[in-house]
Amino acid sequence: MDKILIIADDFTGANATGVLLKKNGFKATSFLSYDNVDDYDGDSEVLCINTDTRASNSEDAYKLFKKITESFSDKAKIISKRIDSTLRGNIGSEIDGVLDGLSEEHKAIIVPVYPASGRIAVGGYLLVNGVPLHKTGVAKDPKTPITSSNILEIVKMQTNREVGYIPIEDVFKGGEYLCKQLQEIKEDIIVIDAISEEDIDVISKACIKSQIKFICVDPGPFTQHIASNIMIRKKQKTNKILMVIGSASELTLNQMEYLFNKREVLIYCFDIDNLLDNFEDEAEKACKYILSNCDNYKYICLTTTLKKENILNLKESAEIKNTTLNQLSSILSSNINKVATRVLETQPDIKTVYLSGGDTALGFIESINAKAIEIVDEIIPLAVYGSLIQGKFDGIKVVTKGGLVGEKSTLDDIVTYIEEKSKGGDVCG
């Protein structure tokens, strides 16, 4: 089983990071010392190991971190060197120990922030509730006093490696830009500014997308985001949601845009002409795309358009294709639902299907030979939550909603409702 290894220089710090991962659904165990790990035969995904090296000499700290890393190098999917949120201790030598304990070349990504506790990094400096670090109480710490707020300066004094830096301005430019920066930067240790959880998430996704090998160096939140983006979806496979959106109105597009800005959604937008004139080709393309990418997504969406200017004019299309509006609408709905059915057949982890529009909902339920829906609840007026009865997917949860129903946030609200039901065990049955 892939493990998440947290190596911390004190016990409370190990616990603090462990509990963040626990909140994300991982089972976490915190060890008083490395000596206790050999006797452990439990199934925790997160192993937090206290080294008690914050006030040790740097050479001893280096050796212990290297030893622990070597023993887990082939077992841990994620390795985090947990640092104090006020940068006390042997940060540099402990990073060196972890990097030297890995057989393959890795970089150390330092995101030394904890926004919920007022710790942010701007201009390479650590601020605590808006106050430069060296002007806070840690300057007088009896064991490990801090005399600088400059993160790079502190790390450079303690490591044998080159230290690089990515400022907050680059983080603000987004994940794509940041990904390229990470791929091009030469230094083994990289300090990155951040002032919010959103910044940390952007950094974590850019690190993963860059495909560089790296360890996390932070007081907890960065490791939490990395773990969420790399591993949590595996735990959530049983609660995937398929959204089938047939004819999209302007309101529906606004609802989709709102959802897509808040959540990562795997989207397949049909080529309508191909869907109507060359169904098997379009169906194969859609299913292949989803199958190739679905492991990284909890939400999957099949839709006919993503832009207002591309909303299908059924009447006009019917005239062009020399058919009636009703016949064209029926063919379109049938083909969309056939693709949705094929997706469901290959994705047993989809436990809820969201159907937007009356034709889409009815067509889908008919296409899978379900006999009825057991009505469970009203989510909002004209949006109903229930279970399919009989047919190919007996028992799967379904949400039906009119295409012209709700506000901008309605689709996101419905997804939130589904997830709350899932927590209560309703979605999984």
FIZA-861804 format. One record per atom (N, C-alpha, C): x, y, z. Coordinates in steps of 0.1 Angstrom, whole numbers, padded with zeros to 4 digits, always signed. Layout:
BEGIN
XYZ/...
END
This chain:
BEGIN
+0009-0012+0000/+0000+0000+0000/+0009+0012+0000/+0006+0022-0008/+0013+0035-0008/+0011+0042+0005/+0022+0047+0010/+0021+0054+0023/+0024+0069+0021/+0020+0077+0030/+0024+0091+0031/+0032+0092+0044/+0045+0095+0042/+0055+0096+0053/+0057+0110+0057/+0054+0113+0070/+0056+0126+0076/+0068+0125+0086/+0079+0132+0083/+0090+0132+0093/+0090+0146+0099/+0088+0146+0113/+0087+0159+0120/+0098+0160+0131/+0102+0172+0133/+0113+0173+0143/+0107+0174+0158/+0094+0174+0159/+0089+0172+0172/+0075+0166+0172/+0070+0161+0183/+0059+0152+0184/+0046+0160+0181/+0044+0172+0186/+0032+0179+0184/+0031+0183+0169/+0042+0186+0163/+0042+0189+0149/+0038+0177+0140/+0043+0165+0144/+0039+0153+0137/+0024+0152+0138/+0018+0154+0150/+0004+0152+0152/-0004+0163+0144/+0001+0175+0143/-0006+0186+0137/-0007+0183+0122/+0003+0178+0115/+0002+0174+0101/-0007+0162+0099/-0006+0152+0108/-0014+0140+0108/-0029+0143+0108/-0033+0152+0117/-0047+0155+0118/-0053+0162+0106/-0044+0170+0099/-0049+0176+0086/-0052+0165+0076/-0044+0155+0075/-0046+0144+0066/-0058+0135+0070/-0060+0134+0083/-0071+0127+0089/-0084+0133+0084/-0084+0147+0084/-0096+0154+0079/-0100+0151+0065/-0090+0147+0057/-0092+0143+0043/-0095+0129+0041/-0097+0122+0052/-0102+0108+0051/-0091+0097+0052/-0079+0101+0055/-0068+0091+0056/-0067+0087+0071/-0063+0074+0072/-0060+0069+0086/-0046+0073+0089/-0044+0079+0100/-0031+0084+0104/-0026+0079+0117/-0013+0076+0119/-0008+0071+0131/+0005+0079+0134/+0007+0084+0146/+0018+0093+0150/+0027+0085+0160/+0040+0084+0156/+0049+0076+0164/+0058+0085+0173/+0060+0081+0185/+0068+0089+0194/+0083+0089+0189/+0087+0079+0182/+0101+0078+0177/+0101+0068+0166/+0112+0069+0158/+0114+0059+0147/+0115+0045+0152/+0121+0043+0164/+0123+0030+0170/+0109+0022+0172/+0098+0030+0173/+0085+0023+0175/+0079+0018+0162/+0084+0022+0151/+0077+0019+0138/+0079+0004+0135/+0090-0002+0138/+0092-0016+0134/+0081-0025+0140/+0076-0022+0152/+0066-0030+0158/+0052-0028+0153/+0050-0018+0144/+0037-0014+0140/+0032-0023+0128/+0021-0029+0129/+0016-0037+0118/+0002-0033+0114/-0002-0021+0116/-0015-0015+0113/-0016-0012+0098/-0028-0006+0095/-0031-0003+0081/-0032+0012+0078/-0026+0020+0086/-0026+0035+0084/-0019+0039+0071/-0025+0048+0064/-0019+0053+0052/-0009+0064+0055/-0011+0071+0066/-0002+0082+0070/+0006+0077+0082/+0019+0078+0081/+0028+0075+0092/+0036+0087+0095/+0033+0093+0107/+0040+0105+0112/+0050+0101+0122/+0063+0104+0120/+0074+0100+0128/+0081+0112+0134/+0081+0112+0147/+0088+0122+0155/+0103+0119+0157/+0111+0128+0153/+0126+0126+0155/+0131+0133+0167/+0124+0143+0172/+0128+0151+0184/+0142+0157+0182/+0144+0163+0170/+0157+0168+0166/+0157+0184+0165/+0146+0190+0170/+0146+0205+0168/+0158+0212+0175/+0162+0207+0186/+0173+0213+0193/+0186+0205+0192/+0186+0195+0184/+0198+0186+0182/+0208+0193+0174/+0221+0188+0174/+0230+0194+0164/+0227+0189+0150/+0231+0197+0140/+0226+0195+0127/+0231+0182+0121/+0243+0177+0125/+0248+0164+0119/+0239+0153+0124/+0235+0152+0137/+0227+0142+0142/+0213+0142+0135/+0208+0154+0133/+0195+0156+0127/+0195+0151+0112/+0206+0154+0105/+0208+0150+0091/+0208+0134+0091/+0216+0128+0099/+0217+0113+0099/+0204+0106+0101/+0196+0111+0111/+0184+0104+0114/+0173+0106+0103/+0172+0118+0097/+0163+0120+0086/+0167+0112+0074/+0180+0111+0072/+0185+0102+0060/+0181+0088+0063/+0183+0083+0075/+0181+0069+0078/+0166+0066+0077/+0157+0074+0082/+0143+0072+0081/+0139+0072+0066/+0143+0082+0059/+0140+0082+0044/+0144+0070+0037/+0156+0066+0039/+0161+0054+0032/+0152+0041+0035/+0148+0040+0047/+0139+0029+0051/+0125+0029+0044/+0121+0041+0040/+0108+0042+0034/+0108+0046+0020/+0120+0047+0014/+0120+0053+0000/+0112+0045-0010/+0111+0032-0008/+0103+0024-0018/+0089+0021-0013/+0085+0027-0002/+0072+0024+0003/+0063+0037+0003/+0069+0048+0003/+0061+0061+0005/+0059+0067-0009/+0046+0070-0012/+0042+0077-0024/+0045+0092-0022/+0043+0097-0010/+0045+0111-0006/+0054+0111+0006/+0065+0120+0005/+0074+0122+0017/+0073+0137+0020/+0070+0139+0033/+0070+0153+0038/+0079+0155+0049/+0088+0165+0048/+0096+0169+0059/+0089+0180+0066/+0083+0177+0077/+0074+0187+0084/+0083+0197+0091/+0081+0210+0089/+0088+0220+0095/+0080+0228+0105/+0086+0234+0115/+0079+0243+0124/+0073+0255+0117/+0062+0259+0121/+0055+0270+0114/+0062+0284+0117/+0072+0284+0126/+0080+0296+0128/+0095+0293+0124/+0097+0283+0117/+0110+0280+0111/+0121+0277+0121/+0118+0272+0132/+0128+0268+0142/+0133+0254+0139/+0146+0252+0143/+0151+0238+0141/+0161+0237+0130/+0165+0225+0127/+0175+0222+0117/+0169+0220+0103/+0162+0230+0098/+0155+0228+0085/+0164+0224+0074/+0175+0231+0072/+0183+0228+0060/+0190+0214+0061/+0196+0211+0072/+0203+0198+0073/+0193+0186+0072/+0180+0188+0077/+0170+0178+0077/+0165+0176+0063/+0164+0187+0055/+0160+0186+0041/+0171+0178+0034/+0184+0181+0036/+0195+0174+0030/+0195+0159+0033/+0191+0156+0046/+0190+0142+0050/+0180+0135+0042/+0168+0141+0040/+0157+0134+0032/+0162+0133+0017/+0167+0143+0011/+0171+0143-0003/+0182+0132-0005/+0191+0132+0004/+0202+0122+0003/+0198+0108+0006/+0186+0106+0012/+0181+0093+0015/+0173+0087+0004/+0171+0095-0007/+0163+0091-0018/+0173+0087-0030/+0170+0075-0036/+0179+0070-0046/+0178+0078-0059/+0166+0084-0062/+0164+0092-0074/+0165+0107-0071/+0168+0114-0081/+0169+0129-0079/+0156+0135-0076/+0155+0142-0065/+0143+0149-0060/+0146+0163-0057/+0136+0172-0058/+0137+0185-0053/+0129+0187-0040/+0133+0196-0032/+0125+0199-0020/+0117+0212-0022/+0104+0211-0022/+0095+0222-0024/+0091+0228-0010/+0095+0239-0007/+0092+0245+0006/+0081+0255+0005/+0069+0252+0011/+0058+0262+0011/+0055+0264+0026/+0062+0273+0033/+0063+0274+0047/+0052+0281+0054/+0039+0279+0049/+0028+0287+0053/+0017+0279+0060/+0009+0286+0068/-0002+0280+0074/-0013+0291+0076/-0020+0294+0065/-0029+0306+0065/-0039+0306+0076/-0044+0294+0080/-0054+0294+0090/-0048+0298+0104/-0035+0297+0105/-0028+0302+0118/-0021+0315+0116/-0024+0322+0105/-0018+0335+0103/-0004+0335+0097/+0001+0323+0093/+0014+0322+0087/+0014+0323+0072/+0020+0334+0066/+0020+0336+0052/+0034+0340+0048/+0037+0338+0035/+0050+0341+0029/+0049+0350+0018/+0055+0362+0018/+0055+0372+0008/+0069+0378+0006/+0074+0378-0006/+0087+0384-0009/+0098+0376-0003/+0095+0363+0000/+0105+0354+0006/+0106+0356+0021/+0097+0364+0027/+0097+0366+0041/+0084+0359+0048/+0086+0354+0060/+0075+0348+0067/+0069+0358+0077/+0056+0360+0075/+0048+0369+0084/+0039+0361+0093/+0038+0364+0106/+0029+0358+0115/+0019+0368+0119/+0007+0366+0115/-0004+0376+0117/+0000+0390+0113/+0007+0391+0102/+0011+0404+0097/+0024+0409+0102/+0030+0402+0112/+0043+0407+0118/+0054+0398+0113/+0065+0405+0109/+0077+0397+0105/+0081+0387+0115/+0085+0375+0111/+0088+0365+0121/+0098+0368+0132/+0109+0375+0128/+0119+0378+0138/+0115+0389+0148/+0103+0395+0146/+0098+0404+0156/+0087+0398+0165/+0085+0385+0163/+0075+0378+0172/+0083+0372+0184/+0075+0364+0192/+0081+0358+0204/+0092+0348+0201/+0092+0342+0189/+0102+0332+0186/+0116+0337+0186/+0118+0350+0185/+0131+0356+0185/+0138+0354+0199/+0129+0351+0209/+0135+0349+0222/+0133+0334+0227/+0131+0325+0217/+0130+0311+0221/+0142+0306+0227/+0142+0300+0239/+0154+0297+0247/+0163+0286+0240/+0157+0277+0232/+0164+0267+0225/+0168+0270+0211/+0159+0275+0203/+0161+0278+0189/+0156+0292+0185/+0162+0302+0190/+0158+0316+0186/+0159+0319+0171/+0150+0326+0166/+0150+0330+0152/+0153+0345+0151/+0163+0349+0143/+0167+0362+0142/+0165+0368+0128/+0158+0361+0120/+0156+0366+0106/+0142+0361+0102/+0135+0369+0093/+0123+0366+0087/+0124+0361+0073/+0137+0361+0068/+0140+0358+0054/+0141+0343+0053/+0131+0336+0047/+0131+0322+0046/+0143+0316+0039/+0147+0323+0027/+0158+0318+0020/+0171+0319+0028/+0172+0330+0035/+0184+0332+0043/+0186+0321+0054/+0174+0318+0060/+0175+0307+0071/+0178+0294+0065/+0172+0290+0054/+0175+0277+0048/+0189+0276+0042/+0194+0287+0036/+0207+0287+0030/+0218+0285+0040/+0216+0290+0052/+0226+0289+0063/+0227+0275+0068/+0217+0266+0065/+0217+0253+0071/+0219+0242+0060/+0219+0245+0048/+0220+0234+0037/+0232+0235+0029/+0236+0224+0023/+0247+0223+0014/+0243+0225-0001/+0230+0227-0003/+0224+0227-0016/+0220+0241-0020/+0219+0243-0033/+0214+0256-0038/+0199+0258-0036/+0196+0271-0032/+0182+0274-0029/+0176+0283-0039/+0165+0279-0045/+0158+0288-0055/+0145+0294-0049/+0139+0303-0056/+0128+0310-0050/+0117+0314-0061/+0105+0312-0058/+0094+0316-0067/+0085+0325-0059/+0083+0338-0064/+0076+0348-0056/+0061+0346-0058/+0053+0353-0050/+0039+0352-0050/+0033+0357-0063/+0040+0366-0070/+0035+0371-0083/+0034+0360-0093/+0044+0350-0092/+0043+0339-0102/+0032+0329-0098/+0030+0328-0085/+0018+0319-0081/+0005+0325-0086/+0004+0338-0085/-0008+0345-0090/-0011+0343-0105/+0000+0340-0112/-0001+0338-0127/-0008+0325-0131/-0009+0316-0121/-0017+0304-0123/-0009+0292-0125/-0015+0280-0125/-0009+0267-0125/+0000+0265-0137/-0005+0268-0149/+0003+0266-0161/+0016+0273-0160/+0016+0285-0157/+0029+0293-0156/+0038+0287-0145/+0032+0284-0134/+0040+0279-0123/+0046+0265-0126/+0038+0257-0133/+0043+0244-0138/+0056+0246-0146/+0056+0255-0155/+0068+0257-0164/+0080+0262-0155/+0077+0271-0145/+0087+0276-0137/+0094+0264-0129/+0086+0255-0124/+0091+0244-0117/+0099+0234-0125/+0095+0233-0138/+0103+0224-0147/+0116+0230-0151/+0117+0244-0151/+0129+0250-0156/+0139+0254-0145/+0134+0255-0132/+0143+0259-0121/+0154+0249-0118/+0166+0253-0116/+0177+0244-0115/+0180+0240-0100/+0177+0248-0091/+0181+0245-0077/+0174+0233-0071/+0180+0226-0062/+0174+0215-0056/+0164+0218-0045/+0165+0230-0039/+0155+0234-0029/+0148+0246-0034/+0135+0247-0034/+0127+0258-0040/+0118+0263-0029/+0119+0276-0025/+0110+0282-0016/+0099+0289-0025/+0086+0287-0021/+0075+0293-0028/+0066+0301-0019/+0064+0314-0022/+0055+0322-0015/+0040+0317-0016/+0033+0320-0006/+0018+0317-0006/+0012+0325+0005/-0001+0329+0003/-0008+0337+0013/-0022+0331+0016/-0026+0321+0009/-0039+0316+0011/-0040+0301+0008/-0050+0294+0012/-0052+0280+0008/-0053+0278-0007/-0059+0288-0013/-0061+0288-0028/-0047+0288-0034/-0037+0296-0029/-0024+0296-0034/-0017+0282-0033/-0019+0276-0021/-0013+0263-0018/-0018+0253-0028/-0031+0254-0031/-0037+0244-0040/-0031+0246-0054/-0030+0258-0058/-0024+0261-0071/-0010+0255-0072/-0002+0257-0061/+0012+0252-0061/+0012+0237-0061/+0003+0231-0053/+0003+0216-0053/+0000+0210-0066/-0010+0216-0073/-0014+0210-0086/-0003+0213-0097/+0004+0224-0096/+0015+0227-0105/+0026+0217-0103/+0029+0214-0090/+0040+0205-0087/+0037+0191-0093/+0025+0187-0091/+0021+0174-0096/+0021+0173-0112/+0016+0184-0118/+0015+0184-0132/+0029+0185-0138/+0038+0192-0131/+0052+0193-0137/+0059+0180-0138/+0055+0170-0131/+0061+0157-0131/+0075+0156-0126/+0079+0167-0119/+0092+0166-0112/+0091+0157-0100/+0102+0151-0096/+0101+0143-0083/+0104+0153-0072/+0096+0153-0062/+0098+0163-0051/+0093+0157-0037/+0099+0163-0027/+0094+0161-0013/+0087+0174-0009/+0077+0173+0000/+0070+0184+0006/+0078+0189+0018/+0080+0202+0019/+0086+0208+0031/+0077+0219+0036/+0070+0217+0047/+0060+0227+0051/+0054+0223+0065/+0047+0232+0071/+0041+0229+0084/+0028+0221+0084/+0024+0217+0072/+0012+0208+0071/+0003+0210+0059/-0002+0223+0056/-0012+0225+0046/-0008+0221+0032/+0005+0223+0028/+0010+0220+0015/+0009+0204+0013/+0014+0197+0023/+0014+0183+0023/-0001+0178+0022/-0010+0184+0029/-0024+0181+0029/-0030+0182+0015/-0026+0193+0008/-0031+0195-0006/-0025+0186-0016/-0012+0183-0014/-0006+0173-0023/-0012+0159-0021/-0015+0155-0009/-0021+0142-0006/-0035+0142-0012/-0042+0153-0011/-0056+0153-0016/-0056+0152-0031/-0047+0159-0038/-0047+0158-0052/-0041+0146-0058/-0032+0139-0051/-0026+0127-0056/-0034+0114-0052/-0039+0114-0039/-0044+0101-0034/-0058+0101-0030/-0064+0112-0026/-0078+0112-0020/-0088+0107-0030/-0086+0110-0043/-0096+0105-0053/-0098+0090-0053/-0087+0083-0050/-0088+0069-0049/-0098+0064-0039/-0098+0072-0028/-0107+0069-0017/-0121+0073-0020/-0123+0082-0030/-0136+0087-0033/-0142+0081-0046/-0135+0071-0051/-0140+0065-0063/-0154+0060-0062/-0158+0055-0050/-0171+0049-0048/-0182+0059-0049/-0179+0072-0049/-0189+0083-0049/-0188+0092-0061/-0184+0087-0072/-0183+0095-0084/-0197+0099-0089/-0197+0111-0095/-0210+0117-0100/-0209+0119-0116/-0218+0114-0123/-0219+0116-0137/-0230+0127-0140/-0226+0137-0147/-0236+0148-0151/-0239+0147-0166/-0252+0145-0169/-0256+0144-0183/-0264+0156-0186/-0259+0165-0195/-0266+0178-0197/-0268+0178-0212/-0281+0176-0216/-0285+0176-0230/-0285+0190-0236/-0297+0195-0238/-0298+0209-0244/-0295+0219-0234/-0284+0226-0235/-0280+0236-0225/-0286+0250-0228/-0293+0255-0218/-0298+0269-0219/-0287+0278-0213/-0289+0291-0215/-0279+0301-0209/-0278+0299-0194/-0289+0297-0187/-0289+0294-0173/-0281+0282-0169/-0283+0271-0177/-0275+0259-0175/-0261+0261-0176/-0257+0269-0187/-0243+0272-0189/-0237+0280-0177/-0245+0289-0172/-0240+0297-0160/-0238+0288-0148/-0247+0278-0146/-0246+0269-0135/-0234+0260-0137/-0231+0256-0150/-0219+0247-0152/-0207+0255-0150/-0206+0267-0155/-0194+0276-0153/-0191+0278-0138/-0202+0280-0130/-0200+0282-0116/-0194+0270-0110/-0199+0258-0113/-0194+0245-0108/-0180+0243-0112/-0177+0245-0125/-0164+0242-0130/-0153+0251-0124/-0157+0263-0120/-0147+0272-0113/-0144+0268-0099/-0153+0260-0093/-0152+0256-0079/-0146+0242-0078/-0149+0233-0087/-0145+0219-0086/-0138+0215-0099/-0129+0205-0098/-0123+0199-0110/-0133+0189-0116/-0137+0191-0128/-0146+0183-0135/-0140+0178-0148/-0142+0165-0151/-0138+0159-0163/-0149+0161-0173/-0147+0169-0184/-0157+0174-0193/-0155+0168-0206/-0166+0162-0212/-0165+0159-0226/-0177+0166-0233/-0173+0175-0242/-0183+0183-0250/-0184+0176-0263/-0196+0172-0266/-0199+0164-0278/-0197+0173-0291/-0192+0167-0301/-0193+0173-0315/-0207+0169-0320/-0216+0179-0320/-0230+0176-0322/-0232+0170-0336/-0226+0175-0346/-0228+0170-0360/-0223+0155-0360/-0212+0153-0354/-0206+0139-0354/-0215+0130-0346/-0221+0135-0335/-0230+0127-0326/-0242+0123-0334/-0247+0132-0343/-0259+0129-0350/-0257+0121-0363/-0245+0124-0370/-0243+0118-0383/-0234+0106-0382/-0226+0105-0372/-0216+0094-0371/-0214+0090-0356/-0225+0084-0351/-0227+0082-0337/-0216+0073-0332/-0213+0062-0338/-0203+0052-0332/-0189+0059-0331/-0186+0067-0340/-0173+0074-0340/-0172+0083-0328/-0183+0091-0326/-0184+0101-0315/-0184+0094-0301/-0192+0083-0301/-0193+0076-0288/-0180+0070-0284/-0173+0065-0294/-0160+0059-0291/-0150+0069-0286/-0150+0081-0292/-0142+0092-0288/-0145+0096-0274/-0158+0098-0271/-0162+0102-0257/-0158+0092-0247/-0161+0079-0249/-0158+0069-0239/-0143+0067-0237/-0135+0068-0248/-0121+0067-0247/-0115+0078-0239/-0120+0090-0241/-0115+0102-0234/-0117+0101-0219/-0129+0097-0216/-0133+0095-0202/-0126+0084-0195/-0124+0073-0202/-0117+0061-0196/-0103+0065-0194/-0097+0073-0203/-0082+0076-0201/-0080+0086-0190/-0090+0094-0186/-0088+0104-0176/-0095+0103-0163/-0105+0094-0162/-0114+0094-0151/-0108+0091-0138/-0096+0084-0137/-0090+0081-0124/-0087+0094-0116/-0085+0105-0123/-0081+0117-0116/-0093+0126-0113/-0105+0121-0115/-0117+0130-0113/-0128+0123-0106/-0135+0131-0097/-0146+0126-0090/-0159+0129-0098/-0158+0140-0106/-0170+0145-0113/-0168+0144-0128/-0177+0138-0135/-0176+0136-0149/-0189+0143-0156/-0187+0150-0166/-0198+0157-0173/-0198+0155-0188/-0209+0151-0193/-0212+0150-0207/-0221+0161-0211/-0217+0170-0220/-0226+0181-0224/-0225+0184-0239/-0235+0192-0243/-0235+0195-0258/-0228+0208-0261/-0225+0216-0251/-0219+0229-0254/-0213+0235-0241/-0203+0243-0242/-0197+0250-0231/-0198+0266-0233/-0203+0270-0244/-0203+0284-0247/-0217+0288-0252/-0221+0300-0248/-0234+0305-0251/-0236+0306-0266/-0226+0310-0273/-0227+0312-0288/-0229+0299-0295/-0226+0288-0288/-0227+0275-0294/-0239+0267-0290/-0248+0273-0283/-0261+0266-0279/-0268+0262-0292/-0272+0249-0292/-0278+0244-0304/-0292+0249-0307/-0294+0254-0319/-0307+0258-0324/-0313+0246-0330/-0322+0239-0323/-0328+0227-0328/-0336+0229-0340/-0344+0240-0340/-0352+0242-0352/-0344+0244-0364/-0334+0252-0363/-0325+0255-0375/-0318+0242-0379/-0313+0234-0370/-0306+0222-0373/-0316+0212-0380/-0328+0212-0375/-0338+0202-0381/-0341+0206-0395/-0341+0219-0398/-0344+0223-0412/-0332+0219-0421/-0320+0221-0416/-0308+0218-0424/-0307+0203-0426/-0311+0195-0417/-0310+0180-0418/-0323+0174-0424/-0332+0183-0428/-0345+0179-0434/-0353+0169-0426/-0355+0173-0413/-0362+0164-0404/-0371+0174-0395/-0379+0168-0386/-0387+0176-0377/-0379+0179-0365/-0383+0190-0358/-0377+0193-0345/-0378+0182-0335/-0390+0176-0334/-0392+0165-0325/-0383+0153-0328/-0382+0150-0341/-0374+0138-0344/-0359+0141-0341/-0354+0153-0345/-0340+0156-0342/-0337+0156-0327/-0346+0162-0319/-0345+0162-0305/-0344+0148-0299/-0353+0139-0304/-0353+0126-0300/-0340+0118-0303/-0335+0120-0315/-0323+0113-0319/-0311+0118-0310/-0310+0132-0308/-0300+0138-0300/-0300+0132-0286/-0312+0133-0280/-0313+0128-0266/-0309+0113-0265/-0314+0105-0275/-0311+0091-0275/-0296+0088-0276/-0289+0095-0285/-0275+0093-0287/-0267+0097-0274/-0271+0109-0268/-0264+0113-0256/-0265+0103-0245/-0278+0097-0244/-0280+0088-0233/-0273+0074-0236/-0272+0071-0248/-0264+0058-0252/-0250+0060-0247/-0244+0071-0249/-0230+0074-0245/-0229+0073-0230/-0239+0080-0223/-0239+0080-0208/-0240+0066-0203/-0248+0057-0210/-0249+0043-0206/-0236+0036-0207/-0229+0038-0218/-0216+0032-0220/-0206+0036-0210/-0207+0049-0206/-0198+0054-0196/-0200+0047-0182/-0213+0046-0179/-0217+0039-0167/-0212+0025-0167/-0213+0018-0178/-0209+0004-0179/-0194+0002-0176/-0186+0012-0180/-0172+0011-0178/-0167+0017-0164/-0176+0024-0157/-0173+0031-0145/-0182+0027-0134/-0179+0016-0127/-0188+0011-0116/-0187+0020-0104/-0177+0029-0104/-0176+0038-0092/-0185+0050-0093/-0192+0052-0104/-0203+0062-0105/-0215+0057-0098/-0219+0065-0087/-0230+0061-0079/-0242+0070-0080/-0240+0082-0087/-0251+0091-0089/-0250+0097-0103/-0262+0098-0109/-0263+0104-0122/-0272+0116-0121/-0266+0128-0126/-0274+0140-0126/-0279+0142-0140/-0292+0144-0142/-0298+0145-0155/-0305+0159-0156/-0300+0167-0165/-0306+0181-0167/-0315+0181-0179/-0327+0185-0177/-0337+0186-0188/-0346+0174-0188/-0359+0177-0191/-0369+0166-0191/-0367+0155-0201/-0363+0159-0214/-0361+0149-0224/-0349+0141-0221/-0338+0147-0216/-0326+0139-0212/-0329+0129-0201/-0337+0134-0191/-0340+0125-0179/-0348+0113-0184/-0359+0116-0191/-0368+0105-0195/-0361+0096-0205/-0353+0101-0214/-0346+0093-0224/-0336+0084-0217/-0329+0089-0207/-0319+0081-0201/-0325+0069-0193/-0336+0072-0186/-0342+0062-0178/-0348+0051-0187/-0354+0055-0198/-0359+0045-0208/-0348+0037-0214/-0336+0044-0217/-0326+0037-0224/-0319+0026-0216/-0320+0027-0203/-0314+0016-0194/-0325+0006-0189/-0337+0008-0194/-0348-0001-0191/-0352-0001-0176/-0350+0011-0169/-0355+0012-0156/-0370+0014-0156/-0377+0009-0146/-0391+0009-0146/-0397+0021-0139/-0389+0027-0130/-0394+0038-0122/-0382+0044-0114/-0386+0055-0107/-0376+0061-0097/-0383+0061-0084/-0376+0056-0074/-0381+0057-0060/-0377+0071-0056/-0387+0080-0053/-0384+0094-0050/-0380+0094-0035/-0369+0100-0033/-0363+0101-0019/-0365+0115-0013/-0362+0126-0021/-0362+0139-0015/-0363+0150-0027/-0367+0162-0022/-0367+0173-0031/-0355+0181-0027/-0345+0183-0036/-0333+0191-0033/-0337+0206-0033/-0342+0211-0044/-0348+0224-0045/-0361+0222-0053/-0370+0232-0054/-0381+0230-0062/-0378+0226-0076/-0384+0216-0081/-0382+0210-0095/-0369+0203-0097/-0362+0200-0086/-0350+0191-0086/-0352+0180-0076/-0353+0167-0081/-0357+0156-0073/-0345+0146-0072/-0344+0140-0060/-0333+0130-0058/-0340+0117-0055/-0335+0106-0062/-0342+0093-0060/-0333+0082-0064/-0338+0070-0065/-0331+0057-0068/-0338+0051-0080/-0330+0046-0090/-0335+0038-0101/-0340+0025-0097/-0352+0021-0102/-0358+0008-0099/-0357-0001-0111/-0350-0013-0109/-0348-0023-0120/-0340-0017-0131/-0339-0025-0142/-0331-0020-0153/-0316-0023-0151/-0308-0018-0160/-0294-0021-0160/-0286-0016-0148/-0291-0005-0142/-0284+0001-0131/-0293+0003-0119/-0300-0008-0116/-0309-0008-0104/-0302-0003-0092/-0309+0007-0085/-0303+0012-0072/-0294+0024-0073/-0290+0027-0085/-0281+0039-0087/-0289+0051-0083/-0283+0061-0077/-0290+0073-0073/-0291+0082-0086/-0302+0090-0086/-0304+0098-0098/-0310+0112-0093/-0306+0122-0100/-0311+0136-0097/-0317+0141-0111/-0330+0144-0111/-0336+0150-0123/-0339+0165-0120/-0335+0173-0130/-0338+0188-0128/-0342+0194-0141/-0351+0203-0141/-0355+0210-0153/-0343+0219-0158/-0342+0221-0171/-0331+0229-0176/-0332+0244-0173/-0343+0249-0170/-0345+0263-0167/-0348+0265-0152/-0342+0257-0144/-0345+0257-0129/-0333+0262-0122/-0335+0271-0112/-0324+0274-0102/-0317+0287-0105/-0307+0289-0097/-0298+0301-0097/-0284+0296-0103/-0275+0306-0103/-0262+0303-0108/-0255+0292-0100/-0257+0292-0087/-0250+0282-0079/-0257+0269-0077/-0268+0267-0084/-0277+0255-0082/-0270+0242-0084/-0263+0241-0095/-0256+0228-0098/-0246+0225-0087/-0239+0234-0083/-0229+0232-0072/-0236+0228-0059/-0247+0235-0057/-0255+0232-0045/-0260+0217-0045/-0264+0213-0057/-0269+0199-0059/-0258+0189-0057/-0246+0192-0062/-0235+0183-0060/-0231+0182-0045/-0232+0194-0038/-0229+0194-0024/-0240+0185-0016/-0252+0186-0021/-0263+0178-0015/-0260+0163-0017/-0256+0159-0029/-0253+0145-0032/-0242+0140-0023/-0232+0149-0021/-0220+0145-0013/-0224+0143+0002/-0233+0152+0007/-0238+0151+0020/-0245+0138+0022/-0253+0134+0012/-0260+0121+0013/-0250+0110+0013/-0240+0111+0005/-0229+0101+0004/-0223+0099+0018/-0220+0109+0025/-0214+0108+0039/-0223+0100+0048/-0236+0102+0046/-0245+0094+0054/-0248+0080+0049/-0240+0076+0039/-0242+0062+0034/-0252+0060+0024/-0260+0071+0020/-0271+0069+0012/-0268+0066-0003/-0257+0073-0008/-0254+0071-0022/-0248+0057-0024/-0240+0052-0015/-0234+0040-0017/-0243+0028-0015/-0254+0030-0008/-0264+0020-0006/-0260+0010+0005/
END
